[in-house]
């Protein structure tokens, strides 16, 4: 399990440190602060979120062969209905990526 928060990296580039640490990990937890701006929220399409820190983390996770990714610490201004929609769209593109939610328990074994 890799818990990767407060990362800083250049937009659009893979995070080489994360790539090394997360290679073939069973679980990667990424933070997503400011992941969805008001403009992006109107589009409701995660494929358009190219320059976000969490998007780069997800690309890095794919390259590292991570089995499951949980996105946490996202914009608290969005309600549950919006996050459910985001969750469905993210999973339609990347089925092993989910949004964390209050009370979530993840088995690690």
C-alpha positions in Angstrom: 0.0 0.0 0.0 1.3 3.5 -0.9 -0.3 6.6 0.6 0.8 9.6 -1.5 -0.3 13.0 -0.4 1.0 16.6 -0.7 2.9 15.9 -3.9 4.2 18.6 -6.2 5.2 17.9 -9.7 5.2 19.5 -13.1 1.9 19.4 -15.0 1.6 16.5 -17.4 4.8 14.7 -16.3 4.8 11.3 -14.6 6.0 11.4 -11.0 9.1 9.3 -11.1 9.4 9.0 -7.3 5.8 7.8 -7.1 6.4 5.5 -10.1 9.2 3.8 -8.2 7.4 3.5 -4.9 4.1 2.3 -6.3 5.3 -0.2 -8.8 2.9 -3.2 -8.8 1.3 -1.9 -5.5 -2.0 -3.5 -4.5 -3.4 -0.1 -3.3 -2.4 3.5 -4.0 -4.2 6.4 -2.2 -3.9 9.7 -3.9 -5.0 13.1 -2.8 -7.0 15.3 -5.1 -7.1 18.8 -3.7 -8.6 21.3 -6.0 -9.1 18.4 -8.5 -12.3 19.7 -10.0 -12.7 23.4 -10.8 -16.0 25.1 -11.4 -15.4 25.1 -15.2 -14.5 21.4 -15.2 -17.5 20.6 -13.0 -19.8 22.0 -15.8 -18.2 19.6 -18.3 -18.7 16.5 -16.1 -16.0 14.7 -18.0 -12.8 13.5 -16.2 -11.1 12.9 -19.6 -10.8 16.7 -19.8 -8.9 17.1 -16.5 -5.5 16.9 -18.1 -3.4 19.2 -16.0 -4.6 18.3 -12.5 -2.1 16.9 -9.9 -4.3 13.9 -9.2 -4.7 13.2 -12.9 -0.9 13.0 -13.2 -0.9 10.7 -10.2 -3.5 8.4 -11.9 -1.4 8.3 -15.1 1.6 7.4 -12.9 -0.4 4.7 -11.2 -1.3 3.2 -14.5 2.3 3.2 -15.7 3.4 1.6 -12.3 0.8 -1.2 -12.7 -1.0 -0.3 -9.5 -4.0 -2.7 -9.0 -6.3 -0.2 -7.2 -6.4 3.6 -6.7 -8.4 5.5 -4.2 -8.7 9.2 -4.7 -9.1 11.2 -1.5 -9.1 14.7 -0.1 -11.0 16.2 -3.1 -12.9 19.5 -3.3 -15.2 19.7 -0.3 -17.5 22.1 -2.1 -19.1 19.4 -4.2 -22.1 17.5 -3.0 -22.5 13.7 -2.9 -24.6 13.7 -6.1 -21.8 15.4 -8.0 -19.2 13.1 -6.5 -21.3 10.0 -7.4 -21.4 11.2 -11.0 -17.6 11.8 -11.0 -17.1 8.3 -9.5 -19.2 6.7 -12.3 -17.3 8.6 -15.0 -13.9 7.9 -13.5 -14.8 4.2 -13.3 -16.1 4.1 -16.9 -12.6 5.1 -18.0 -10.5 3.6 -15.2 -12.4 0.8 -13.4 -9.9 0.3 -10.6 -10.0 3.9 -9.5 -12.6 5.0 -6.9 -13.3 8.1 -4.8 -12.9 7.7 -1.0 -15.9 8.4 1.1 -16.7 8.8 4.8 -16.6 5.5 6.6 -14.8 3.7 3.8 -13.0 0.5 4.9 -10.4 -1.0 2.5 -9.2 -4.5 3.1 -5.4 -4.7 2.9 -4.0 -8.2 2.8 
